[in-house]
Amino acid sequence: MRRADAFAERVGPTIEAMQAQGLSLGAIAEQLNERQIRTARGGRWAAMSVKRVIERRAAH
């Protein structure tokens, strides 16, 4: 879990900034993919992946 927590801390501020702009989870995922920012496992973002990062950051 530490790796996932560390990843969430790195990418979280970017996601939060996009949320503050009013982007939906799906739109955030699209933006991350366009910027070639990969998930913790090196894959492409989906709305659920974005949601999980937000939830992980909120839990800590």
BATORMAR-957578 format. One record per atom (N, C-alpha, C, O, CB): residue number from 1; residue in three letters; x, y, z. Coordinates in steps of 0.2 Angstrom, whole numbers, plus 5000, padded with zeros to 4 digits. Each point is the difference from the previous one (the first is absolute). Glycine has a CB too. Example, Ala and Ser with C-alpha at 12.3 -4.5 7.8 and 13.67 -1.06 7.14 Angstrom:
pos=1; code=ALA; xx=5066; yy=4972; zz=5039
pos=1; code=ALA; xx=4996; yy=5006; zz=5000
pos=1; code=ALA; xx=5004; yy=5006; zz=5000
pos=1; code=ALA; xx=5005; yy=4999; zz=5003
pos=1; code=ALA; xx=4986; yy=4995; zz=5003
pos=2; code=SER; xx=5007; yy=5011; zz=4990
pos=2; code=SER; xx=5004; yy=5006; zz=5001
pos=2; code=SER; xx=4996; yy=5005; zz=5003
pos=2; code=SER; xx=5003; yy=5006; zz=5001
pos=2; code=SER; xx=5003; yy=4991; zz=4989
This chain:
pos=1; code=MET; xx=5004; yy=4994; zz=5000
pos=1; code=MET; xx=4996; yy=5006; zz=5000
pos=1; code=MET; xx=5004; yy=5006; zz=5000
pos=1; code=MET; xx=4998; yy=5006; zz=4998
pos=1; code=MET; xx=4993; yy=4988; zz=5008
pos=2; code=ARG; xx=5015; yy=5006; zz=4997
pos=2; code=ARG; xx=5004; yy=5006; zz=5000
pos=2; code=ARG; xx=5002; yy=5003; zz=4993
pos=2; code=ARG; xx=5000; yy=5006; zz=4999
pos=2; code=ARG; xx=5005; yy=4989; zz=5011
pos=3; code=ARG; xx=4996; yy=5000; zz=4985
pos=3; code=ARG; xx=5001; yy=5002; zz=4993
pos=3; code=ARG; xx=4994; yy=5004; zz=4998
pos=3; code=ARG; xx=5001; yy=5005; zz=4996
pos=3; code=ARG; xx=5007; yy=4985; zz=5002
pos=4; code=ALA; xx=4986; yy=5008; zz=5003
pos=4; code=ALA; xx=4994; yy=5003; zz=4997
pos=4; code=ALA; xx=4999; yy=5007; zz=5004
pos=4; code=ALA; xx=4998; yy=5004; zz=4997
pos=4; code=ALA; xx=4997; yy=4984; zz=5001
pos=5; code=ASP; xx=5007; yy=5012; zz=5008
pos=5; code=ASP; xx=4999; yy=5006; zz=5004
pos=5; code=ASP; xx=5005; yy=5005; zz=4997
pos=5; code=ASP; xx=4998; yy=5006; zz=4999
pos=5; code=ASP; xx=4998; yy=4988; zz=5011
pos=6; code=ALA; xx=5010; yy=5004; zz=4989
pos=6; code=ALA; xx=5005; yy=5005; zz=4997
pos=6; code=ALA; xx=4998; yy=5002; zz=4993
pos=6; code=ALA; xx=5001; yy=5006; zz=4999
pos=6; code=ALA; xx=5008; yy=4988; zz=5008
pos=7; code=PHE; xx=4988; yy=5002; zz=4989
pos=7; code=PHE; xx=4998; yy=5002; zz=4994
pos=7; code=PHE; xx=4994; yy=5005; zz=5000
pos=7; code=PHE; xx=5000; yy=5005; zz=4997
pos=7; code=PHE; xx=5004; yy=4984; zz=4999
pos=8; code=ALA; xx=4992; yy=5010; zz=5009
pos=8; code=ALA; xx=4994; yy=5004; zz=5000
pos=8; code=ALA; xx=5002; yy=5007; zz=5003
pos=8; code=ALA; xx=4997; yy=5005; zz=4998
pos=8; code=ALA; xx=4996; yy=4985; zz=5005
pos=9; code=GLU; xx=5012; yy=5010; zz=5001
pos=9; code=GLU; xx=5003; yy=5007; zz=5002
pos=9; code=GLU; xx=5003; yy=5003; zz=4994
pos=9; code=GLU; xx=5000; yy=5007; zz=5000
pos=9; code=GLU; xx=5002; yy=4989; zz=5012
pos=10; code=ARG; xx=5002; yy=5001; zz=4984
pos=10; code=ARG; xx=5003; yy=5003; zz=4994
pos=10; code=ARG; xx=4995; yy=5003; zz=4995
pos=10; code=ARG; xx=5001; yy=5005; zz=4998
pos=10; code=ARG; xx=5009; yy=4987; zz=5004
pos=11; code=VAL; xx=4985; yy=5004; zz=4996
pos=11; code=VAL; xx=4995; yy=5002; zz=4995
pos=11; code=VAL; xx=4994; yy=5003; zz=5003
pos=11; code=VAL; xx=4997; yy=5004; zz=4996
pos=11; code=VAL; xx=5007; yy=4986; zz=4997
pos=12; code=GLY; xx=4995; yy=5010; zz=5013
pos=12; code=GLY; xx=4994; yy=5003; zz=5003
pos=12; code=GLY; xx=4999; yy=5007; zz=4999
pos=12; code=GLY; xx=4995; yy=5003; zz=4998
pos=12; code=GLY; xx=5006; yy=4989; zz=5010
pos=13; code=PRO; xx=5005; yy=5012; zz=4993
pos=13; code=PRO; xx=4999; yy=5007; zz=4999
pos=13; code=PRO; xx=4998; yy=5002; zz=4992
pos=13; code=PRO; xx=4996; yy=5005; zz=4999
pos=13; code=PRO; xx=5012; yy=4997; zz=5010
pos=14; code=THR; xx=4994; yy=4994; zz=4987
pos=14; code=THR; xx=4998; yy=5002; zz=4993
pos=14; code=THR; xx=4993; yy=4998; zz=4999
pos=14; code=THR; xx=4996; yy=5004; zz=4997
pos=14; code=THR; xx=5015; yy=4993; zz=4999
pos=15; code=ILE; xx=4986; yy=4998; zz=5007
pos=15; code=ILE; xx=4993; yy=4998; zz=4999
pos=15; code=ILE; xx=4996; yy=5005; zz=5004
pos=15; code=ILE; xx=4995; yy=5002; zz=4998
pos=15; code=ILE; xx=5008; yy=4986; zz=5002
pos=16; code=GLU; xx=4999; yy=5014; zz=5006
pos=16; code=GLU; xx=4996; yy=5005; zz=5004
pos=16; code=GLU; xx=5000; yy=5007; zz=4996
pos=16; code=GLU; xx=4995; yy=5003; zz=5000
pos=16; code=GLU; xx=5009; yy=4991; zz=5011
pos=17; code=ALA; xx=5001; yy=5008; zz=4985
pos=17; code=ALA; xx=5000; yy=5006; zz=4996
pos=17; code=ALA; xx=4995; yy=4999; zz=4995
pos=17; code=ALA; xx=4996; yy=5005; zz=4998
pos=17; code=ALA; xx=5016; yy=4997; zz=5004
pos=18; code=MET; xx=4987; yy=4992; zz=4995
pos=18; code=MET; xx=4995; yy=4999; zz=4994
pos=18; code=MET; xx=4993; yy=5000; zz=5003
pos=18; code=MET; xx=4996; yy=5003; zz=4997
pos=18; code=MET; xx=5013; yy=4991; zz=4997
pos=19; code=GLN; xx=4991; yy=5003; zz=5012
pos=19; code=GLN; xx=4993; yy=5000; zz=5004
pos=19; code=GLN; xx=4998; yy=5007; zz=5001
pos=19; code=GLN; xx=4994; yy=5002; zz=4999
pos=19; code=GLN; xx=5008; yy=4987; zz=5006
pos=20; code=ALA; xx=5002; yy=5015; zz=4997
pos=20; code=ALA; xx=4999; yy=5007; zz=5002
pos=20; code=ALA; xx=4997; yy=5004; zz=4994
pos=20; code=ALA; xx=4997; yy=5005; zz=5000
pos=20; code=ALA; xx=5012; yy=4995; zz=5009
pos=21; code=GLN; xx=4994; yy=4998; zz=4985
pos=21; code=GLN; xx=4997; yy=5003; zz=4994
pos=21; code=GLN; xx=4993; yy=4997; zz=4998
pos=21; code=GLN; xx=4998; yy=5003; zz=4995
pos=21; code=GLN; xx=5014; yy=4998; zz=5001
pos=22; code=GLY; xx=4986; yy=4995; zz=5007
pos=22; code=GLY; xx=4993; yy=4997; zz=4999
pos=22; code=GLY; xx=5000; yy=4994; zz=4995
pos=22; code=GLY; xx=4995; yy=4998; zz=4998
pos=22; code=GLY; xx=5001; yy=5013; zz=5004
pos=23; code=LEU; xx=5010; yy=4986; zz=4997
pos=23; code=LEU; xx=5000; yy=4994; zz=4995
pos=23; code=LEU; xx=4997; yy=4994; zz=5004
pos=23; code=LEU; xx=5001; yy=4999; zz=5006
pos=23; code=LEU; xx=5009; yy=5006; zz=4988
pos=24; code=SER; xx=4986; yy=4991; zz=5002
pos=24; code=SER; xx=4998; yy=4994; zz=5002
pos=24; code=SER; xx=5005; yy=4995; zz=5001
pos=24; code=SER; xx=5006; yy=5001; zz=4998
pos=24; code=SER; xx=4983; yy=5001; zz=4997
pos=25; code=LEU; xx=5010; yy=4992; zz=5009
pos=25; code=LEU; xx=5005; yy=4995; zz=5000
pos=25; code=LEU; xx=5002; yy=4997; zz=4993
pos=25; code=LEU; xx=5006; yy=4999; zz=4999
pos=25; code=LEU; xx=4989; yy=4998; zz=5012
pos=26; code=GLY; xx=5000; yy=5003; zz=4985
pos=26; code=GLY; xx=5002; yy=4997; zz=4993
pos=26; code=GLY; xx=5005; yy=5005; zz=4996
pos=26; code=GLY; xx=5004; yy=4998; zz=4997
pos=26; code=GLY; xx=4985; yy=4996; zz=5003
pos=27; code=ALA; xx=5009; yy=5013; zz=5001
pos=27; code=ALA; xx=5004; yy=5005; zz=4997
pos=27; code=ALA; xx=5007; yy=5000; zz=5003
pos=27; code=ALA; xx=5005; yy=5001; zz=4996
pos=27; code=ALA; xx=4984; yy=5006; zz=5001
pos=28; code=ILE; xx=5011; yy=4992; zz=5009
pos=28; code=ILE; xx=5007; yy=5000; zz=5004
pos=28; code=ILE; xx=5004; yy=4994; zz=4997
pos=28; code=ILE; xx=5006; yy=5001; zz=4998
pos=28; code=ILE; xx=4989; yy=5005; zz=5012
pos=29; code=ALA; xx=5002; yy=4989; zz=4989
pos=29; code=ALA; xx=5003; yy=4994; zz=4997
pos=29; code=ALA; xx=5003; yy=5001; zz=4993
pos=29; code=ALA; xx=5006; yy=4999; zz=4999
pos=29; code=ALA; xx=4987; yy=4994; zz=5008
pos=30; code=GLU; xx=5003; yy=5010; zz=4989
pos=30; code=GLU; xx=5002; yy=5002; zz=4994
pos=30; code=GLU; xx=5006; yy=5005; zz=5000
pos=30; code=GLU; xx=5004; yy=4999; zz=4996
pos=30; code=GLU; xx=4984; yy=4999; zz=5000
pos=31; code=GLN; xx=5012; yy=5007; zz=5008
pos=31; code=GLN; xx=5005; yy=5004; zz=5000
pos=31; code=GLN; xx=5007; yy=4997; zz=5002
pos=31; code=GLN; xx=5005; yy=5001; zz=4997
pos=31; code=GLN; xx=4986; yy=5008; zz=5006
pos=32; code=LEU; xx=5008; yy=4987; zz=5002
pos=32; code=LEU; xx=5006; yy=4996; zz=5003
pos=32; code=LEU; xx=5003; yy=4996; zz=4994
pos=32; code=LEU; xx=5006; yy=5000; zz=4999
pos=32; code=LEU; xx=4990; yy=5000; zz=5013
pos=33; code=ASN; xx=5000; yy=4997; zz=4984
pos=33; code=ASN; xx=5002; yy=4995; zz=4995
pos=33; code=ASN; xx=5003; yy=5005; zz=4994
pos=33; code=ASN; xx=5005; yy=4998; zz=4997
pos=33; code=ASN; xx=4986; yy=4993; zz=5006
pos=34; code=GLU; xx=5006; yy=5014; zz=4996
pos=34; code=GLU; xx=5003; yy=5005; zz=4995
pos=34; code=GLU; xx=5007; yy=5003; zz=5002
pos=34; code=GLU; xx=5004; yy=5001; zz=4995
pos=34; code=GLU; xx=4984; yy=5002; zz=5001
pos=35; code=ARG; xx=5012; yy=4998; zz=5010
pos=35; code=ARG; xx=5007; yy=5002; zz=5003
pos=35; code=ARG; xx=5005; yy=4994; zz=5000
pos=35; code=ARG; xx=5006; yy=5001; zz=5003
pos=35; code=ARG; xx=4988; yy=5009; zz=5003
pos=36; code=GLN; xx=5004; yy=4984; zz=4993
pos=36; code=GLN; xx=5004; yy=4994; zz=5000
pos=36; code=GLN; xx=5002; yy=4999; zz=5007
pos=36; code=GLN; xx=5006; yy=4998; zz=5002
pos=36; code=GLN; xx=4998; yy=5004; zz=4987
pos=37; code=ILE; xx=4992; yy=5000; zz=5016
pos=37; code=ILE; xx=5001; yy=4998; zz=5007
pos=37; code=ILE; xx=4997; yy=4993; zz=5001
pos=37; code=ILE; xx=4994; yy=4999; zz=4999
pos=37; code=ILE; xx=5006; yy=5013; zz=5005
pos=38; code=ARG; xx=5004; yy=4983; zz=4998
pos=38; code=ARG; xx=4997; yy=4993; zz=5001
pos=38; code=ARG; xx=4998; yy=4999; zz=5007
pos=38; code=ARG; xx=5002; yy=5003; zz=5005
pos=38; code=ARG; xx=5006; yy=4993; zz=4986
pos=39; code=THR; xx=4988; yy=4999; zz=5010
pos=39; code=THR; xx=4998; yy=4998; zz=5006
pos=39; code=THR; xx=5006; yy=4996; zz=5004
pos=39; code=THR; xx=5005; yy=5000; zz=4997
pos=39; code=THR; xx=4983; yy=4999; zz=4999
pos=40; code=ALA; xx=5011; yy=5000; zz=5010
pos=40; code=ALA; xx=5005; yy=4997; zz=5004
pos=40; code=ALA; xx=5003; yy=4993; zz=4997
pos=40; code=ALA; xx=5006; yy=4998; zz=5001
pos=40; code=ALA; xx=4989; yy=5007; zz=5009
pos=41; code=ARG; xx=5000; yy=4992; zz=4986
pos=41; code=ARG; xx=5002; yy=4994; zz=4997
pos=41; code=ARG; xx=5003; yy=5001; zz=4993
pos=41; code=ARG; xx=5001; yy=4995; zz=4996
pos=41; code=ARG; xx=4991; yy=4999; zz=5011
pos=42; code=GLY; xx=5008; yy=5012; zz=4991
pos=42; code=GLY; xx=5002; yy=5001; zz=4993
pos=42; code=GLY; xx=4995; yy=5000; zz=4994
pos=42; code=GLY; xx=5002; yy=5001; zz=4994
pos=42; code=GLY; xx=5009; yy=4995; zz=5010
pos=43; code=GLY; xx=4983; yy=5004; zz=4998
pos=43; code=GLY; xx=4994; yy=5000; zz=4996
pos=43; code=GLY; xx=4997; yy=5007; zz=4998
pos=43; code=GLY; xx=5003; yy=5005; zz=5002
pos=43; code=GLY; xx=4995; yy=4983; zz=5002
pos=44; code=ARG; xx=4997; yy=5011; zz=4993
pos=44; code=ARG; xx=4996; yy=5006; zz=4998
pos=44; code=ARG; xx=4995; yy=5002; zz=5005
pos=44; code=ARG; xx=4997; yy=4995; zz=5004
pos=44; code=ARG; xx=5004; yy=5003; zz=4984
pos=45; code=TRP; xx=4997; yy=5008; zz=5013
pos=45; code=TRP; xx=4995; yy=5002; zz=5005
pos=45; code=TRP; xx=4993; yy=4999; zz=4998
pos=45; code=TRP; xx=4998; yy=5000; zz=4994
pos=45; code=TRP; xx=5010; yy=5008; zz=5010
pos=46; code=ALA; xx=4988; yy=4990; zz=5001
pos=46; code=ALA; xx=4992; yy=5000; zz=4999
pos=46; code=ALA; xx=4997; yy=5003; zz=5006
pos=46; code=ALA; xx=5004; yy=5002; zz=5005
pos=46; code=ALA; xx=4997; yy=4987; zz=4989
pos=47; code=ALA; xx=4993; yy=5013; zz=5005
pos=47; code=ALA; xx=4997; yy=5004; zz=5006
pos=47; code=ALA; xx=5001; yy=4997; zz=5006
pos=47; code=ALA; xx=5001; yy=5003; zz=5005
pos=47; code=ALA; xx=4990; yy=5001; zz=4987
pos=48; code=MET; xx=5008; yy=4989; zz=5009
pos=48; code=MET; xx=5000; yy=4996; zz=5006
pos=48; code=MET; xx=5007; yy=5001; zz=5003
pos=48; code=MET; xx=5001; yy=5000; zz=5006
pos=48; code=MET; xx=4991; yy=4992; zz=4990
pos=49; code=SER; xx=5014; yy=5008; zz=5000
pos=49; code=SER; xx=5006; yy=5001; zz=5002
pos=49; code=SER; xx=5001; yy=5007; zz=5004
pos=49; code=SER; xx=5003; yy=5000; zz=5005
pos=49; code=SER; xx=5001; yy=4992; zz=4986
pos=50; code=VAL; xx=4993; yy=5013; zz=5006
pos=50; code=VAL; xx=5001; yy=5007; zz=5002
pos=50; code=VAL; xx=4996; yy=5000; zz=5007
pos=50; code=VAL; xx=5003; yy=5003; zz=5005
pos=50; code=VAL; xx=4998; yy=5002; zz=4983
pos=51; code=LYS; xx=4993; yy=4992; zz=5012
pos=51; code=LYS; xx=4996; yy=5000; zz=5006
pos=51; code=LYS; xx=5004; yy=4996; zz=5006
pos=51; code=LYS; xx=5000; yy=5003; zz=5006
pos=51; code=LYS; xx=4990; yy=4997; zz=4987
pos=52; code=ARG; xx=5014; yy=4995; zz=5006
pos=52; code=ARG; xx=5003; yy=4996; zz=5005
pos=52; code=ARG; xx=5006; yy=5005; zz=5002
pos=52; code=ARG; xx=5002; yy=4999; zz=5006
pos=52; code=ARG; xx=4995; yy=4990; zz=4989
pos=53; code=VAL; xx=5006; yy=5014; zz=5001
pos=53; code=VAL; xx=5006; yy=5005; zz=5003
pos=53; code=VAL; xx=4997; yy=5005; zz=5004
pos=53; code=VAL; xx=5003; yy=5002; zz=5005
pos=53; code=VAL; xx=5004; yy=4996; zz=4985
pos=54; code=ILE; xx=4987; yy=5005; zz=5008
pos=54; code=ILE; xx=4997; yy=5005; zz=5004
pos=54; code=ILE; xx=4998; yy=4997; zz=5007
pos=54; code=ILE; xx=5001; yy=5003; zz=5005
pos=54; code=ILE; xx=4995; yy=5003; zz=4985
pos=55; code=GLU; xx=5001; yy=4988; zz=5010
pos=55; code=GLU; xx=4998; yy=4997; zz=5006
pos=55; code=GLU; xx=5006; yy=4998; zz=5005
pos=55; code=GLU; xx=5000; yy=5001; zz=5006
pos=55; code=GLU; xx=4990; yy=4995; zz=4988
pos=56; code=ARG; xx=5015; yy=5002; zz=5003
pos=56; code=ARG; xx=5006; yy=4998; zz=5003
pos=56; code=ARG; xx=5003; yy=5006; zz=5004
pos=56; code=ARG; xx=5002; yy=5000; zz=5006
pos=56; code=ARG; xx=5001; yy=4991; zz=4986
pos=57; code=ARG; xx=4997; yy=5015; zz=5004
pos=57; code=ARG; xx=5003; yy=5006; zz=5003
pos=57; code=ARG; xx=4996; yy=5002; zz=5006
pos=57; code=ARG; xx=5002; yy=5003; zz=5005
pos=57; code=ARG; xx=5003; yy=5000; zz=4984
pos=58; code=ALA; xx=4988; yy=4997; zz=5010
pos=58; code=ALA; xx=4995; yy=5002; zz=5005
pos=58; code=ALA; xx=5001; yy=4996; zz=5007
pos=58; code=ALA; xx=4999; yy=5002; zz=5005
pos=58; code=ALA; xx=4993; yy=5002; zz=4986
pos=59; code=ALA; xx=5010; yy=4989; zz=5008
pos=59; code=ALA; xx=5000; yy=4996; zz=5006
pos=59; code=ALA; xx=5006; yy=5001; zz=5004
pos=59; code=ALA; xx=5001; yy=4998; zz=5006
pos=59; code=ALA; xx=4993; yy=4994; zz=4987
pos=60; code=HIS; xx=5011; yy=5012; zz=5004
pos=60; code=HIS; xx=5007; yy=5001; zz=5004
pos=60; code=HIS; xx=5000; yy=5007; zz=5002
pos=60; code=HIS; xx=5005; yy=5002; zz=5003
pos=60; code=HIS; xx=5001; yy=4989; zz=4991
